[in-house]
Amino acid sequence: MATNPPSGDDRRHGAIRERSQFQGPSGNWIKRNAETGRFMDQKTSGGRFKGVRREK
């Protein structure tokens, strides 16, 4: 997981390294676990996931 110092400011510094995202055929962004390759979540409200790296 990405670190979050100083504690208490409620924001993340840097990307989450164990996850990636890509745009599926339907146009929705899909989040994938980089270690296992399993799909974690699909965003239906539009836009990308924040703080998650994109696959090429």
C-alpha positions, 0 to 999 in steps of 0.5 A: 500500500502507498504510505500516508505520512504525515498521519492525519492529513487524509490523503495518499502520497504516491500510487498504489503499487500492487494494483493497476487499471485498464479500460475495458471494451465497454469503456469502463475502467477495471482495477486489477491486482498486479500480484494475482492478476484477478479483477478487483473492481469496475468503475461505472460512474466514469473516469479513472480510479485515483492513485492507481497506475494504468496498464498500457 
